């Protein structure tokens, strides 16, 4: 059975060797790892039923919104950023098996103003063989707590990258003039990185790094792009950030000194696009500049000094990494060992359809929709209901050879790359006005997706009910056989009916 469920074992080995995360964390943050590859090391369950669901927004009313990624520990505790009754933010810990609430940690964070609801995006970080939760607080501060799988809230530790004494001496100054404005990203050594927006005198907007022991480094490099998560090279030595002044920049991850930068067009504060770092350290970043509302997926060398083949879509999407072995029969003309998954909507441009796509980043084509030279479309999948795909980071599952993505029709879909079919789907909501959100897989194979202000945990029908149904069927067969063989049973009452 294992070989049937996991036909792409080679791809699983490939990803485990390429970017293994901390053993105690299953899903660390946006895009899972510091490179935002969105690769899962666990095979997903079939999309048969909603196992449980819970709000991510207690005030959802169809508004334009982004929501932070669920985080999942190796012990299958789901940590969920939630907009609460007070219109503030909290992190809820829930059992991945049942959805039952284990604890709630409320934050005093307030997001920067923006046209869409800004996602609240904590992260998990490996600390001394365990896992720590970091989440944003007021005044540019960060809170953390340990014991993530233990029921009950704790008194969190508060940190301020510019000095906690300075914050406590004048909290209103910082609360009113300083805000973390990006998701938090953790590296594999437990350092956390984020961008901040500041109008505090003498403290310009920039980027910050906090080490596991609390030591902080920061640099006033300019205003980071709202909602764009920092990314790190595979060796952790380079930090990539998009800046509102029109640059994608690379920094030394320890000192935050500028290493290189490249001017780019199409940055937009409504977009959650974050850099994706390929296994070869190539850098991919989606922007709005391009054709219609589609944008482009920009592609650079690790030092940002060489511009490479772009992709034909970039609006509000973070590309996911797809091992080439997940697409049987495809042989890259450039020898690419990995491909890219991306949202590929048309938004009505030139009569095109809303799609998702697998692209070869090193092979060109003449784009049939735009006429530009861009990445080869290895395969695409159109929306079944002519609705847009509502994802900003989609989970890639090498074990089952699949990608899981939300659609504006309210359904979650499994894209089987071996057959290029939407082989499974499950209706989550009534559709329409879905936010752009990530999809995630937990350590037990549960698939998590967000729609209409709710987190949905999706998986297979549990084995116990299956066994019960089989037993009921056997009992019914036995009863029919007994009746047919015993004249004394004729005309007797029927056996009790079981609700299936």
C-alpha positions as CSV (number, residue, x, y, z in Angstrom):
1,X,0.0,0.0,0.0
2,X,2.8,2.4,0.8
3,X,4.1,2.2,-2.7
4,X,0.7,3.2,-4.1
5,X,0.2,6.1,-1.8
6,X,3.8,7.4,-2.2
7,X,4.8,6.9,-5.8
8,X,7.4,9.7,-5.8
9,X,9.8,8.4,-3.1
10,X,12.7,9.8,-5.0
11,X,11.3,13.3,-4.8
12,X,10.8,12.9,-1.0
13,X,14.4,12.0,-0.6
14,X,15.4,14.9,-2.8
15,X,13.6,17.5,-0.6
16,X,14.6,15.9,2.7
17,X,18.3,16.2,1.7
18,X,17.9,19.6,0.2
19,X,16.2,21.5,3.0
20,X,15.4,19.5,6.1
21,X,13.9,21.7,8.7
22,X,14.1,21.3,12.5
23,X,13.0,17.9,13.6
24,X,10.4,19.3,16.0
25,X,8.7,21.6,13.5
26,X,6.5,20.4,10.7
27,X,5.6,23.7,9.1
28,X,7.7,26.7,10.2
29,X,6.0,29.7,8.6
30,X,5.0,31.3,5.4
31,X,6.2,28.9,2.6
32,X,7.3,26.5,5.3
33,X,11.0,27.1,5.3
34,X,13.4,30.1,5.1
35,X,13.5,29.7,1.3
36,X,9.7,29.7,1.0
37,X,9.7,26.5,-1.0
38,X,6.4,25.3,0.4
39,X,7.6,21.7,0.1
40,X,6.0,19.1,2.5
41,X,7.9,16.1,3.8
42,X,4.6,14.4,4.6
43,X,2.2,12.8,2.1
44,X,-1.3,14.2,2.2
45,X,-4.4,12.3,3.1
46,X,-7.1,12.0,0.4
47,X,-9.5,15.0,0.3
48,X,-12.6,13.1,1.5
49,X,-14.1,15.3,4.3
50,X,-13.6,18.3,6.5
51,X,-12.2,16.9,9.7
52,X,-12.7,20.2,11.7
53,X,-12.8,23.9,11.1
54,X,-12.3,27.1,13.1
55,X,-12.3,30.8,12.4
56,X,-9.2,32.8,11.5
57,X,-11.2,36.0,11.6
58,X,-14.1,36.5,14.0
59,X,-15.2,39.5,12.0
60,X,-15.0,38.1,8.5
61,X,-17.6,39.8,6.2
62,X,-16.2,39.2,2.7
63,X,-13.6,42.0,3.0
64,X,-10.4,42.0,1.0
65,X,-7.9,40.2,3.3
66,X,-4.8,38.1,3.6
67,X,-4.3,35.7,6.5
68,X,-1.1,34.4,8.0
69,X,0.0,30.8,7.5
70,X,-0.9,28.1,10.0
71,X,2.2,26.7,11.8
72,X,2.5,23.1,12.8
73,X,4.8,21.4,15.3
74,X,6.1,17.9,14.9
75,X,3.7,16.8,17.7
76,X,0.8,17.9,15.4
77,X,-0.1,21.1,17.3
78,X,-1.6,23.7,14.9
79,X,-0.7,27.3,15.8
80,X,-3.1,29.6,14.1
81,X,-3.0,33.4,13.9
82,X,-6.5,34.7,14.5
83,X,-8.2,38.1,14.4
84,X,-10.2,38.1,17.6
85,X,-13.4,39.6,19.1
86,X,-11.6,42.8,20.0
87,X,-10.3,43.2,16.4
88,X,-6.9,42.4,17.6
89,X,-4.7,39.4,17.1
90,X,-4.0,36.2,19.0
91,X,-2.3,32.8,18.3
92,X,-4.4,29.8,19.0
93,X,-2.9,26.3,19.6
94,X,-5.2,23.5,18.5
95,X,-4.8,19.7,18.3
96,X,-4.2,18.7,14.7
97,X,-6.2,15.6,15.3
98,X,-9.4,17.0,16.8
99,X,-9.2,20.8,16.5
100,X,-9.6,21.2,20.3
101,X,-8.2,24.3,21.8
102,X,-5.0,23.9,23.8
103,X,-4.1,27.5,24.5
104,X,-4.5,31.1,23.3
105,X,-1.8,33.8,23.4
106,X,-3.2,37.3,22.8
107,X,-1.0,40.0,21.3
108,X,-1.1,43.8,21.6
109,X,0.0,44.1,17.9
110,X,-1.7,46.5,15.6
111,X,-1.0,46.3,11.8
112,X,0.0,49.1,9.6
113,X,-2.9,50.6,7.6
114,X,-3.3,49.1,4.1
115,X,-6.0,48.6,1.5
116,X,-6.4,44.9,2.5
117,X,-6.3,43.3,5.9
118,X,-2.5,42.7,6.6
119,X,-1.7,39.1,7.5
120,X,-0.6,38.4,11.0
121,X,2.3,36.0,10.4
122,X,4.2,34.4,13.3
123,X,7.0,31.8,12.9
124,X,8.4,28.8,14.5
125,X,12.2,28.7,15.2
126,X,14.4,25.8,16.3
127,X,15.8,26.5,19.8
128,X,18.2,24.0,21.5
129,X,16.5,20.9,20.0
130,X,13.0,22.3,20.6
131,X,10.7,24.7,18.9
132,X,9.8,28.3,19.8
133,X,7.0,30.5,18.7
134,X,7.8,34.2,17.8
135,X,4.9,36.6,17.2
136,X,4.7,40.4,16.6
137,X,3.7,42.7,19.4
138,X,3.1,46.5,19.8
139,X,5.7,49.1,19.1
140,X,7.9,46.8,16.9
141,X,8.4,44.3,19.8
142,X,8.3,40.6,19.4
143,X,7.0,38.0,21.9
144,X,8.1,34.4,22.2
145,X,6.9,31.3,24.1
146,X,8.0,27.7,24.4
147,X,6.2,24.5,25.5
148,X,4.0,24.7,22.4
149,X,2.4,21.3,22.7
150,X,1.4,21.8,26.4
151,X,-2.1,23.1,27.2
152,X,-2.4,26.5,28.8
153,X,-1.2,30.0,28.1
154,X,2.1,31.2,29.6
155,X,3.6,34.6,30.3
156,X,5.6,35.2,27.1
157,X,8.9,36.9,26.9
158,X,9.0,40.3,25.2
159,X,11.9,41.5,23.0
160,X,12.6,44.9,21.3
161,X,15.2,45.0,18.6
162,X,16.1,48.6,19.6
163,X,16.2,47.8,23.3
164,X,13.4,46.8,25.7
165,X,14.4,49.5,28.2
166,X,13.9,52.1,25.5
167,X,10.4,50.7,24.8
168,X,9.4,50.6,28.4
169,X,10.6,54.2,29.0
170,X,8.1,55.5,26.4
171,X,5.8,52.8,25.1
172,X,3.3,55.2,23.6
173,X,6.0,56.7,21.3
174,X,6.8,53.3,19.9
175,X,3.3,51.9,19.9
176,X,2.1,54.9,17.8
177,X,5.0,55.2,15.4
178,X,6.7,51.7,15.0
179,X,5.1,48.5,13.5
180,X,6.4,45.3,12.2
181,X,5.1,45.3,8.6
182,X,6.2,41.9,7.2
183,X,5.8,38.3,8.3
184,X,8.5,37.0,10.6
185,X,11.0,34.4,9.1
186,X,13.2,32.1,11.1
187,X,16.4,30.5,9.9
188,X,17.7,27.0,10.9
189,X,19.8,28.4,13.7
190,X,16.9,30.0,15.4
191,X,17.5,33.6,14.3
192,X,14.4,35.6,13.3
193,X,14.1,38.3,10.7
194,X,11.4,40.9,9.9
195,X,10.9,44.3,8.4
196,X,9.5,47.3,10.3
197,X,7.9,50.7,9.5
198,X,9.0,53.6,11.7
199,X,8.4,57.3,12.2
200,X,10.2,57.3,15.5
201,X,12.7,60.2,15.5
202,X,16.2,58.8,14.8
203,X,14.9,55.3,14.0
204,X,14.3,54.8,10.3
205,X,12.3,52.0,8.7
206,X,14.3,48.9,8.0
207,X,15.1,45.3,8.8
208,X,15.9,43.5,12.1
209,X,17.4,40.3,13.3
210,X,17.0,38.7,16.7
211,X,19.2,35.8,17.8
212,X,18.0,33.0,20.0
213,X,19.6,34.6,23.1
214,X,17.8,37.9,22.4
215,X,20.7,39.8,20.9
216,X,19.4,42.1,18.2
217,X,20.8,43.7,15.0
218,X,18.9,46.2,12.9
219,X,19.6,48.4,9.9
220,X,17.6,51.4,8.6
221,X,17.7,50.4,5.0
222,X,14.3,51.9,4.0
223,X,10.7,50.8,4.1
224,X,10.3,47.0,3.4
225,X,7.5,46.0,1.1
226,X,4.4,45.6,3.2
227,X,3.4,41.9,3.8
228,X,6.5,40.4,2.0
229,X,8.3,37.8,4.1
230,X,12.1,37.9,4.2
231,X,13.9,34.9,2.6
232,X,17.3,33.3,3.2
233,X,19.8,31.6,0.9
234,X,20.2,27.9,1.4
235,X,23.3,28.3,3.5
236,X,21.6,31.0,5.6
237,X,24.2,33.6,4.8
238,X,22.2,36.0,2.7
239,X,18.9,37.7,3.6
240,X,16.6,38.9,0.7
241,X,14.1,41.7,1.2
242,X,11.9,43.8,-1.2
243,X,11.9,47.5,-0.4
244,X,9.3,50.1,-1.3
245,X,11.8,52.3,-3.0
246,X,11.8,49.8,-5.9
247,X,14.7,47.4,-5.0
248,X,15.1,43.8,-4.3
249,X,18.1,43.6,-1.9
250,X,20.5,41.0,-0.5
251,X,22.0,41.5,2.9
252,X,24.5,39.7,5.0
253,X,22.2,37.8,7.4
254,X,24.5,38.3,10.4
255,X,25.4,42.0,10.1
256,X,22.5,43.1,7.8
257,X,25.1,44.9,5.7
258,X,24.0,45.4,2.0
259,X,25.6,42.9,-0.4
260,X,23.8,43.8,-3.6
261,X,20.5,45.0,-5.0
262,X,18.6,45.2,-8.2
263,X,16.0,47.8,-9.3
264,X,12.6,46.3,-10.0
265,X,9.2,47.6,-11.1
266,X,5.7,46.7,-10.0
267,X,6.1,46.5,-6.2
268,X,2.8,46.9,-4.5
269,X,1.8,47.1,-0.8
270,X,-1.3,45.0,-1.4
271,X,0.8,42.0,-2.5
272,X,2.1,39.2,-0.2
273,X,4.6,38.1,-2.8
274,X,7.9,37.0,-1.1
275,X,11.2,35.9,-2.6
276,X,11.6,32.2,-3.3
277,X,15.1,30.7,-3.2
278,X,15.7,27.7,-5.5
279,X,17.9,24.8,-4.6
280,X,20.6,26.4,-6.8
281,X,20.1,29.7,-4.9
282,X,18.4,31.5,-7.9
283,X,15.9,34.1,-6.6
284,X,12.3,34.4,-7.8
285,X,10.0,37.3,-6.9
286,X,6.6,38.2,-8.2
287,X,5.6,41.8,-9.1
288,X,2.7,43.6,-10.7
289,X,4.7,45.1,-13.6
290,X,3.7,43.1,-16.7
291,X,0.7,42.5,-18.8
292,X,-2.7,43.6,-17.4
293,X,-3.1,42.7,-13.8
294,X,-0.9,39.5,-14.2
295,X,2.5,40.9,-13.4
296,X,5.8,38.9,-13.9
297,X,7.7,36.4,-11.9
298,X,11.2,37.9,-11.8
299,X,14.2,35.6,-11.9
300,X,17.8,36.5,-10.7
301,X,21.1,34.9,-9.8
302,X,21.9,34.6,-6.1
303,X,23.8,37.9,-6.2
304,X,20.9,39.6,-8.0
305,X,23.4,40.8,-10.7
306,X,22.2,38.5,-13.5
307,X,18.6,38.8,-14.8
308,X,17.3,35.4,-16.0
309,X,14.2,34.1,-17.7
310,X,11.0,35.6,-16.2
311,X,7.7,33.9,-15.6
312,X,4.5,35.2,-17.2
313,X,2.6,35.9,-13.9
314,X,3.6,37.5,-10.6
315,X,0.7,39.2,-8.9
316,X,0.5,38.4,-5.2
317,X,2.1,35.0,-5.5
318,X,5.1,33.2,-4.1
319,X,6.4,30.5,-6.3
320,X,6.7,27.0,-4.8
321,X,9.6,24.5,-5.7
322,X,8.7,21.3,-7.5
323,X,11.3,18.5,-7.9
324,X,11.4,17.7,-11.6
325,X,10.9,14.0,-10.8
326,X,7.3,14.9,-9.8
327,X,6.4,15.4,-13.5
328,X,7.0,11.9,-15.1
329,X,8.0,12.0,-18.7
330,X,9.2,15.6,-18.8
331,X,12.9,16.0,-19.6
332,X,14.1,19.6,-19.3
333,X,16.1,20.8,-22.3
334,X,18.2,22.8,-19.8
335,X,18.6,19.9,-17.4
336,X,16.6,21.6,-14.7
337,X,16.4,19.5,-11.5
338,X,13.5,21.5,-10.2
339,X,10.5,23.3,-11.6
340,X,8.2,26.0,-10.2
341,X,4.6,26.0,-9.3
342,X,2.8,29.3,-9.4
343,X,-0.7,30.9,-9.6
344,X,-1.3,31.8,-13.3
345,X,-4.5,33.7,-13.4
346,X,-5.5,35.8,-16.5
347,X,-7.9,38.3,-14.8
348,X,-9.4,38.6,-18.3
349,X,-6.2,39.7,-20.0
350,X,-6.4,39.0,-23.8
351,X,-9.2,36.5,-23.2
352,X,-7.0,34.1,-21.2
353,X,-8.2,31.6,-18.6
354,X,-7.4,31.6,-14.9
355,X,-4.9,28.8,-14.4
356,X,-2.2,27.3,-12.2
357,X,1.1,26.3,-13.8
358,X,4.2,24.3,-13.6
359,X,7.1,26.2,-15.2
360,X,10.7,25.3,-16.2
361,X,12.7,28.3,-15.0
362,X,15.6,27.6,-17.4
363,X,13.7,27.0,-20.7
364,X,12.0,29.7,-22.8
365,X,8.8,29.9,-24.8
366,X,6.9,32.6,-26.6
367,X,4.0,33.2,-24.3
368,X,0.7,32.5,-26.1
369,X,-1.1,35.1,-24.1
370,X,1.4,38.0,-24.0
371,X,3.9,37.3,-26.8
372,X,6.9,37.8,-24.5
373,X,9.8,35.4,-24.1
374,X,9.3,33.7,-20.7
375,X,9.5,30.5,-18.8
376,X,8.2,27.4,-20.5
377,X,4.8,26.2,-19.4
378,X,5.5,22.5,-18.7
379,X,1.8,22.1,-17.8
380,X,-1.2,24.2,-16.8
381,X,-4.5,23.5,-15.3
382,X,-7.5,25.8,-15.9
383,X,-10.0,26.7,-13.2
384,X,-12.9,24.2,-13.5
385,X,-15.5,27.0,-12.7
386,X,-13.9,29.8,-14.6
387,X,-13.0,31.4,-11.2
388,X,-9.6,32.6,-10.2
389,X,-7.2,30.5,-8.1
390,X,-7.0,32.1,-4.6
391,X,-3.6,31.2,-3.3
392,X,-0.4,33.1,-2.5
393,X,1.7,30.0,-1.6
394,X,0.6,26.5,-2.5
395,X,1.9,23.4,-0.7
396,X,3.8,20.9,-2.9
397,X,3.5,17.2,-1.9
398,X,6.3,15.1,-3.4
399,X,5.0,11.9,-1.7
400,X,1.8,11.9,-3.7
401,X,3.1,13.9,-6.7
402,X,0.5,16.7,-6.0
403,X,0.0,20.4,-5.4
404,X,-3.0,21.6,-3.3
405,X,-4.6,24.9,-4.1
406,X,-7.7,26.9,-3.2
407,X,-10.1,28.3,-5.8
408,X,-12.6,31.2,-5.7
409,X,-15.4,28.7,-6.3
410,X,-14.9,27.7,-2.6
411,X,-13.2,24.3,-3.2
412,X,-9.8,22.9,-2.4
413,X,-8.2,21.0,-5.3
414,X,-5.5,18.3,-5.6
415,X,-3.6,18.7,-8.8
416,X,-2.0,15.3,-9.7
417,X,1.1,16.2,-11.7
418,X,1.5,12.6,-13.0
419,X,-1.8,12.8,-14.8
420,X,-2.2,16.6,-15.1
421,X,-5.7,16.3,-13.6
422,X,-7.6,17.8,-10.7
423,X,-8.0,14.4,-9.3
424,X,-9.7,15.3,-6.0
425,X,-11.7,18.3,-4.7
426,X,-13.7,19.2,-1.7
427,X,-16.2,22.1,-1.3
428,X,-15.2,24.3,1.7
429,X,-17.3,27.4,1.3
430,X,-19.9,28.9,-0.9
431,X,-17.2,30.6,-2.9
432,X,-16.7,34.2,-4.1
433,X,-14.5,36.9,-2.5
434,X,-11.9,34.3,-1.2
435,X,-8.7,35.8,0.2
436,X,-5.3,34.9,-1.2
437,X,-3.9,32.4,1.4
438,X,-1.4,29.5,1.7
439,X,-2.1,25.8,1.9
440,X,-0.3,23.6,4.3
441,X,0.2,19.8,5.2
442,X,0.5,18.6,8.7
443,X,2.6,15.6,10.1
444,X,-0.4,13.3,9.9
445,X,-1.2,14.2,6.3
446,X,-4.0,16.6,7.1
447,X,-4.3,19.4,4.5
448,X,-5.1,22.9,5.8
449,X,-6.7,25.6,3.7
450,X,-8.3,28.9,4.5
451,X,-11.5,30.2,3.0
452,X,-14.1,32.8,4.0
453,X,-12.4,33.5,7.3
454,X,-12.2,29.9,8.3
455,X,-9.4,27.3,8.6
456,X,-10.4,23.9,7.2
457,X,-8.6,20.7,8.2
458,X,-9.2,18.2,5.4
459,X,-8.4,14.5,5.2
460,X,-9.6,11.0,4.9
461,X,-12.6,9.3,6.5
462,X,-11.1,7.8,9.7
463,X,-10.4,4.1,9.7
464,X,-12.7,3.4,12.7
465,X,-15.9,4.4,10.9
466,X,-14.8,2.5,7.8
467,X,-14.4,-0.7,10.0
468,X,-17.8,0.0,11.5
469,X,-19.5,0.3,8.1
470,X,-17.8,-2.9,7.0
471,X,-19.1,-4.7,10.2
472,X,-22.6,-3.4,9.6
473,X,-22.5,-4.6,6.0
474,X,-21.3,-8.1,7.2
475,X,-24.2,-8.2,9.8
476,X,-26.7,-7.3,7.1
477,X,-25.4,-10.1,4.8
478,X,-25.5,-12.6,7.7
479,X,-29.1,-11.6,8.5
480,X,-30.2,-12.0,4.8
481,X,-28.5,-15.4,4.6
482,X,-30.2,-16.6,7.8
483,X,-33.6,-15.5,6.7
484,X,-33.2,-17.2,3.3
485,X,-32.2,-20.5,4.9
486,X,-34.7,-20.6,7.9
487,X,-38.5,-21.0,7.1
488,X,-39.1,-20.1,10.7
489,X,-37.6,-16.6,10.0
490,X,-40.0,-15.8,7.2
491,X,-42.3,-12.9,8.1
492,X,-40.1,-12.0,11.1
493,X,-39.3,-8.4,11.8
494,X,-36.4,-6.9,9.8
495,X,-33.1,-6.3,11.6
496,X,-32.5,-2.8,13.0
497,X,-31.2,-0.2,10.5
498,X,-27.9,1.4,11.1
499,X,-27.2,5.0,10.1
500,X,-24.3,5.1,7.7
